[in-house]
Amino acid sequence: MDSGDPVTRREGAVPYIDWHNGKAGPDAASAVALRPQSLAVLKILHANAGKMVTKEEVMAAVWPDVAVTDDSLVQCITEIRKAIGDTERAIIKTLPKRGYIYEPPVQPGVPPMAKRAASRSWGWLALVIVAFAAGVAATTMLYRPARKSVELPGIAVLPFNNLGTDPKGDKFADMMTEDVITDLSHSKDFAVIARNSSDVYKDRPVDVRQVGRELGVKYVLEGSVESLPGRVRATAQLIDAASNSHVWAERFEREGDDVFAVEAEVTNRIATSVMGHDAAAAHSERNLIRRKPPQEWSAYDAYQVGLEASHHMSKESVPKAEEMFTKAIAIDPNFARAHVGLAWVNLLKLLYGNEPPETAMPKMVEEANTAVTLDPDDGEAHAAMAQVYSLLHDQSKMASEAEQALSLAPNNADILLITSPFMMQAGKADLALKNVDKALSLNPTYPFWYNTTLYPVLFYGGDFARSFDFAKLSARAAPVNNEFLAMDAAYLGKMDEAAQYKKALGVIDPTWSAEKLLTNFGTFSGAEQLERLVTGVQKAGLRLCMTKDELAQMPGAVHLPACDTERTKA
């Protein structure tokens, strides 16, 4: 949050808290984003309004697996007070050496804040985004799975070098690297390591044989680009990683700055080398479906700047991302990738509170639809469309779009992972688990946000040990998954740890229940996944059912048959 002067609060006014977007303030207009840990502390105090919460209870809930000092909690309390304008400490009261009491002014006729929460459609997704934003800088993996070679002929595309002095050459090099990797990921016949994992070799001496061993690939591609007056030149060499021998080395050159045509030549050359010329020619349409490039280089340049801004994952970066994607579309209205970028930007605007759901959600739907229409062969466009249908709770269309994304980009690690929860919900658990392992194989140095998707998919797939590992990693960013930690621990027979996480969940969300979770997440087509949840809840001693009053506050809530029976008896 900003480090300016504390905001002022009108006497008697109730603090404004937007749980879904992680903001608080004296009113909606002055609300600011809180750090995930501060938001978690506020949620605990708010849930126990009028009651003392000990320092030990708060610290155990917010930092369950991390040794922290009291100073960490004090910093969170200070940030919350500054955000809501509680300069007199009248709302959050300190009980020295004991704990805190949250006592907001009572406003007659206004229901509790929890009952005025926004639409359930994006509640869980917002928590994932909070965790993602908190851990976005930690791009190196925190959990190393057993290293497996990819089943198909594997290729690692190392970052292209810029040999020229023209700054445009740096952008050409980045574009070549990104687009060669992305286009190859659309192939069904060979696997390409994700850029997140190949970028670790940037700007350092490379032993190709070591790269092959570390990434489990058969081939390594090295290359360079050079922006020359009136033309662009690229060199590339495909190397057999085991023998360190060249499969081929060639130079590609085009008039003007048509780097996209050069990139197409490089990927075609790789395809013919790995598959054999005749096979590649006979199956080119099936094996290497390329996304449509922009008509103008300046459109791609603006798109890249927008992409970089969106990857910062903050409320402040959203306007810049939107501006640059919009600029790219103004230059080339048919540039599908820029429309995909705008679709995700509108999701971020919704989650960060830049724009209300009533306007942000329709824009996301429109941009995703436009992207799919402009380029039906872009797997990322279909993945965005699957996300749209997930938010709209249209399970059938969600699964259809996810399957299309996977069909078009079967070796894109991010798409494999993003769509895995959709496959799990659609009752295709085996495929979801297979895709999770494949994503980790293609992107061993994965970004932090992978953890937030991995633990629920693995839990519902019955792999409780790995789910527990990834859930603990995810909890380092924000304590939003104590229910999964408790259930995983209970399934693994770690009952003391299960009790610890159950206690933390009770402090953070006293009204949590399995029915509430399913209402926010969406339910499952397969009975096996529901059974795992119900059994996990029972093993961990968590709440299974909502009360009648809670159901009345959540129209359209998911009802479990066992809970309906219990409520009938009550």
TATA-V172715 format. One record per residue. RES is the residue in one letter. SS is DSSP state (H for helix, E for strand, L for the rest). PHI is phi in whole degrees, -180 to 180 (NA if undefined). OMEGA is omega in whole degrees, -180 to 180 (none if undefined). Layout:
RES_SS_PHI_OMEGA + RES_SS_PHI_OMEGA
//
This chain:
M_L_NA_-178 + D_L_-68_-177 + S_L_-104_-179 + G_L_-77_-179 + D_L_-67_179 + P_L_-61_178 + V_L_-79_179 + T_L_-103_-178 + R_L_-120_176 + R_L_-69_-176 + E_L_-57_179 + G_L_87_-179 + A_L_-80_178 + V_L_-82_179 + P_L_-58_176 + Y_E_-88_178 + I_E_-132_177 + D_E_-113_-175 + W_L_-63_-174 + H_L_-68_-179 + N_L_-104_175 + G_L_68_-177 + K_E_-125_176 + A_E_-151_179 + G_E_-176_176 + P_L_-68_175 + D_L_-156_-176 + A_H_-63_-177 + A_H_-68_-177 + S_H_-101_-176 + A_L_-65_178 + V_E_-127_179 + A_E_-76_176 + L_L_-100_172 + R_L_-63_-178 + P_H_-55_-179 + Q_H_-67_179 + S_H_-66_177 + L_H_-62_179 + A_H_-66_178 + V_H_-63_179 + L_H_-61_-179 + K_H_-64_178 + I_H_-64_-179 + L_H_-64_-179 + H_H_-64_-179 + A_H_-67_-179 + N_L_-116_-177 + A_L_-53_179 + G_L_86_-179 + K_L_-119_177 + M_E_-74_172 + V_E_-115_-176 + T_E_-72_177 + K_H_-59_-178 + E_H_-64_179 + E_H_-65_-179 + V_H_-65_-176 + M_H_-67_179 + A_H_-68_-179 + A_H_-80_-175 + V_H_-85_-179 + W_L_-126_-172 + P_L_-65_-176 + D_L_-121_-177 + V_L_-128_177 + A_L_-82_180 + V_L_-129_178 + T_L_-93_177 + D_H_-58_-177 + D_H_-61_178 + S_H_-62_179 + L_H_-70_180 + V_H_-61_178 + Q_H_-61_179 + C_H_-65_180 + I_H_-62_179 + T_H_-62_180 + E_H_-64_180 + I_H_-65_-180 + R_H_-59_179 + K_H_-63_-178 + A_H_-65_-175 + I_H_-91_179 + G_L_75_-178 + D_L_-89_-176 + T_L_-68_-179 + E_L_-90_-179 + R_L_57_-179 + A_L_-89_-178 + I_L_-97_175 + I_E_-104_-175 + K_E_-99_179 + T_E_-93_171 + L_E_-105_-171 + P_L_-49_177 + K_L_65_-179 + R_L_-123_-177 + G_E_172_-175 + Y_E_-140_173 + I_E_-127_177 + Y_E_-101_-178 + E_L_-131_177 + P_L_-73_177 + P_L_-60_178 + V_L_-84_179 + Q_L_-113_-176 + P_L_-56_174 + G_L_85_-179 + V_L_-107_-179 + P_L_-67_178 + P_L_-54_-176 + M_H_-57_-177 + A_H_-61_-179 + K_H_-82_179 + R_H_-107_-179 + A_L_-63_-179 + A_L_-71_-178 + S_L_-51_-178 + R_H_-68_-169 + S_H_-59_-176 + W_H_-122_-179 + G_H_-59_-177 + W_H_-66_-179 + L_H_-62_180 + A_H_-63_179 + L_H_-65_177 + V_H_-64_179 + I_H_-64_177 + V_H_-59_179 + A_H_-64_179 + F_H_-62_-178 + A_H_-64_-179 + A_H_-69_-176 + G_H_-109_-172 + V_L_-64_-180 + A_L_-74_-178 + A_L_-86_-174 + T_L_-82_177 + T_L_-82_-176 + M_L_-62_178 + L_L_-107_-179 + Y_L_-137_-177 + R_L_-105_177 + P_L_-72_176 + A_L_-59_-174 + R_L_-75_179 + K_L_-124_172 + S_L_-72_178 + V_L_-66_-174 + E_L_-69_179 + L_L_-84_174 + P_E_-56_-174 + G_E_-98_180 + I_E_-131_171 + A_E_-111_178 + V_E_-96_180 + L_L_-76_-178 + P_L_-56_177 + F_L_-67_178 + N_E_-99_174 + N_E_-97_-178 + L_L_-91_-176 + G_L_-94_178 + T_L_-102_179 + D_L_-72_179 + P_L_-56_178 + K_H_-61_180 + G_H_-61_177 + D_H_-64_179 + K_H_-70_176 + F_H_-59_-178 + A_H_-63_179 + D_H_-64_-180 + M_H_-65_179 + M_H_-59_-179 + T_H_-61_-176 + E_H_-63_-174 + D_H_-76_175 + V_H_-63_179 + I_H_-63_-176 + T_H_-66_-180 + D_H_-66_178 + L_H_-67_179 + S_L_-69_176 + H_L_-82_-179 + S_L_-83_175 + K_L_-90_-170 + D_L_-108_171 + F_E_-152_-174 + A_E_-110_-180 + V_E_-119_180 + I_L_-68_-178 + A_L_-64_-176 + R_H_-62_179 + N_H_-53_-177 + S_H_-90_179 + S_H_-80_-179 + D_H_-68_180 + V_H_-66_-180 + Y_H_-95_-177 + K_L_-69_174 + D_L_59_176 + R_L_-149_178 + P_L_-59_-174 + V_L_-123_169 + D_L_-100_-175 + V_H_-58_-180 + R_H_-65_178 + Q_H_-67_177 + V_H_-59_179 + G_H_-59_-180 + R_H_-69_-175 + E_H_-69_-178 + L_H_-101_177 + G_L_68_-176 + V_L_-117_179 + K_L_-90_-175 + Y_E_-125_173 + V_E_-130_177 + L_E_-107_173 + E_E_-116_-179 + G_E_-164_178 + S_E_-149_176 + V_E_-131_179 + E_E_-148_177 + S_E_-91_-177 + L_E_-112_178 + P_L_-58_176 + G_L_81_-180 + R_E_-161_176 + V_E_-126_-177 + R_E_-126_176 + A_E_-136_171 + T_E_-118_179 + A_E_-147_177 + Q_E_-140_178 + L_E_-98_-172 + I_E_-121_172 + D_E_-76_-172 + A_L_-66_-177 + A_L_-70_-176 + S_L_-99_-176 + N_L_60_-180 + S_E_-107_-179 + H_E_-75_170 + V_E_-81_172 + W_E_-163_174 + A_E_-144_-176 + E_E_-142_174 + R_E_-114_-179 + F_E_-123_-176 + E_E_-143_178 + R_E_-138_176 + E_E_-71_180 + G_L_72_179 + D_L_-122_-178 + D_L_-78_-180 + V_H_-68_-180 + F_H_-68_177 + A_H_-66_177 + V_H_-64_179 + E_H_-60_179 + A_H_-63_178 + E_H_-64_-179 + V_H_-64_-178 + T_H_-66_176 + N_H_-63_-180 + R_H_-66_177 + I_H_-64_-178 + A_H_-60_-179 + T_H_-68_-179 + S_H_-73_-175 + V_H_-76_-174 + M_H_-99_-172 + G_L_95_-172 + H_H_-60_-177 + D_H_-64_-179 + A_H_-65_-179 + A_H_-64_-179 + A_H_-66_-177 + A_H_-70_-174 + H_L_-119_-174 + S_H_-61_-179 + E_H_-66_-178 + R_H_-78_-169 + N_H_-87_-176 + L_L_-140_-180 + I_L_-88_-175 + R_L_-94_171 + R_L_-70_-179 + K_L_-74_178 + P_L_-79_176 + P_L_-72_179 + Q_L_-80_-178 + E_L_-129_178 + W_H_-60_-178 + S_H_-62_176 + A_H_-67_179 + Y_H_-67_179 + D_H_-59_178 + A_H_-63_179 + Y_H_-59_-179 + Q_H_-63_178 + V_H_-64_177 + G_H_-63_179 + L_H_-63_179 + E_H_-62_179 + A_H_-65_-179 + S_H_-67_-180 + H_L_-72_176 + H_L_-71_174 + M_L_51_176 + S_L_-141_179 + K_H_-60_-176 + E_H_-71_-177 + S_H_-84_-176 + V_H_-62_-180 + P_H_-60_179 + K_H_-65_178 + A_H_-61_180 + E_H_-62_-180 + E_H_-60_-175 + M_H_-75_175 + F_H_-65_178 + T_H_-64_177 + K_H_-63_179 + A_H_-61_-180 + I_H_-70_177 + A_H_-63_178 + I_H_-74_-178 + D_L_-139_-176 + P_L_-60_-178 + N_L_-97_-179 + F_L_-81_-172 + A_H_-61_-177 + R_H_-61_178 + A_H_-68_176 + H_H_-68_174 + V_H_-61_179 + G_H_-59_179 + L_H_-67_177 + A_H_-61_180 + W_H_-68_177 + V_H_-60_180 + N_H_-68_173 + L_H_-66_178 + L_H_-64_178 + K_H_-61_179 + L_H_-65_-174 + L_H_-74_-178 + Y_H_-89_178 + G_L_82_175 + N_L_-65_-176 + E_L_-153_-178 + P_L_-70_-179 + P_H_-56_-176 + E_H_-61_179 + T_H_-108_-177 + A_H_-70_-176 + M_H_-65_177 + P_H_-60_178 + K_H_-66_178 + M_H_-63_179 + V_H_-60_-178 + E_H_-63_-177 + E_H_-68_179 + A_H_-65_177 + N_H_-62_180 + T_H_-62_-179 + A_H_-61_180 + V_H_-65_179 + T_H_-67_-178 + L_H_-70_-178 + D_L_-141_-179 + P_L_-63_-179 + D_L_-95_-180 + D_L_-93_-180 + G_H_-62_180 + E_H_-66_178 + A_H_-64_179 + H_H_-70_176 + A_H_-65_177 + A_H_-64_179 + M_H_-67_176 + A_H_-63_178 + Q_H_-63_177 + V_H_-58_-178 + Y_H_-69_174 + S_H_-65_179 + L_H_-65_179 + L_L_-86_179 + H_L_60_175 + D_L_-102_-171 + Q_H_-65_-178 + S_H_-65_-180 + K_H_-70_176 + M_H_-57_-179 + A_H_-65_-179 + S_H_-63_-180 + E_H_-69_178 + A_H_-64_179 + E_H_-64_178 + Q_H_-66_178 + A_H_-60_-180 + L_H_-68_179 + S_H_-65_-177 + L_H_-81_-177 + A_L_-131_-173 + P_L_-69_-179 + N_L_-125_174 + N_L_-95_-173 + A_H_-59_-178 + D_H_-64_179 + I_H_-67_177 + L_H_-57_-177 + L_H_-78_-178 + I_H_-58_-176 + T_L_-86_-177 + S_H_-62_176 + P_H_-65_179 + F_H_-65_179 + M_H_-66_178 + M_H_-64_179 + Q_H_-64_-178 + A_L_-80_178 + G_L_88_-180 + K_L_-107_-174 + A_H_-64_-178 + D_H_-61_179 + L_H_-68_179 + A_H_-60_-179 + L_H_-68_178 + K_H_-62_-179 + N_H_-70_175 + V_H_-60_180 + D_H_-65_179 + K_H_-67_178 + A_H_-62_179 + L_H_-67_178 + S_H_-69_-179 + L_H_-80_-178 + N_L_-138_-177 + P_L_-64_176 + T_L_-96_-170 + Y_L_-78_176 + P_L_-73_-173 + F_L_-57_-172 + W_L_-64_177 + Y_H_-55_-176 + N_H_-57_-176 + T_H_-71_176 + T_H_-94_-173 + L_H_-68_-171 + Y_H_-67_179 + P_H_-70_179 + V_H_-63_-180 + L_H_-69_177 + F_H_-62_-178 + Y_H_-68_175 + G_L_-86_176 + G_L_88_179 + D_L_-97_-170 + F_H_-72_-180 + A_H_-65_180 + R_H_-70_176 + S_H_-58_180 + F_H_-62_180 + D_H_-62_-178 + F_H_-70_179 + A_H_-65_178 + K_H_-66_177 + L_H_-65_-180 + S_H_-63_-178 + A_L_-66_178 + R_L_-66_-180 + A_L_-86_-179 + A_L_-162_-176 + P_L_-81_-175 + V_L_-110_-173 + N_L_-134_-178 + N_H_-62_179 + E_H_-65_179 + F_H_-71_177 + L_H_-62_-180 + A_H_-66_-179 + M_H_-69_177 + D_H_-59_-179 + A_H_-61_-180 + A_H_-66_177 + Y_H_-60_-178 + L_L_-87_178 + G_L_79_180 + K_L_-96_-169 + M_H_-70_177 + D_H_-65_179 + E_H_-69_178 + A_H_-59_179 + A_H_-65_179 + Q_H_-63_-179 + Y_H_-72_175 + K_H_-62_180 + K_H_-64_179 + A_H_-63_179 + L_H_-63_180 + G_H_-63_179 + V_H_-76_-176 + I_H_-77_-176 + D_L_-142_-176 + P_L_-62_-177 + T_L_-99_-179 + W_L_-61_173 + S_L_-154_178 + A_H_-63_179 + E_H_-64_178 + K_H_-66_178 + L_H_-61_-180 + L_H_-66_178 + T_H_-65_-180 + N_H_-79_-177 + F_H_-80_-164 + G_L_102_-176 + T_L_-93_-172 + F_L_-124_175 + S_L_-75_-176 + G_L_-92_180 + A_H_-68_-177 + E_H_-62_-179 + Q_H_-69_177 + L_H_-62_-180 + E_H_-64_178 + R_H_-63_179 + L_H_-66_-178 + V_H_-61_180 + T_H_-65_179 + G_H_-62_178 + V_H_-61_-179 + Q_H_-67_180 + K_H_-62_-177 + A_H_-86_180 + G_L_73_180 + L_L_-90_179 + R_L_-77_177 + L_L_-94_-168 + C_L_-116_169 + M_L_-83_175 + T_L_-80_178 + K_H_-61_180 + D_H_-66_179 + E_H_-66_177 + L_H_-61_-179 + A_H_-64_180 + Q_L_-88_-178 + M_L_-130_178 + P_L_-58_180 + G_L_81_-179 + A_L_-65_177 + V_L_-74_178 + H_L_-109_170 + L_L_-89_-178 + P_H_-54_-180 + A_H_-62_-180 + C_H_-73_177 + D_H_-61_178 + T_H_-64_-180 + E_H_-65_-179 + R_H_-68_178 + T_H_-65_-179 + K_H_-73_-174 + A_L_-69_none
//
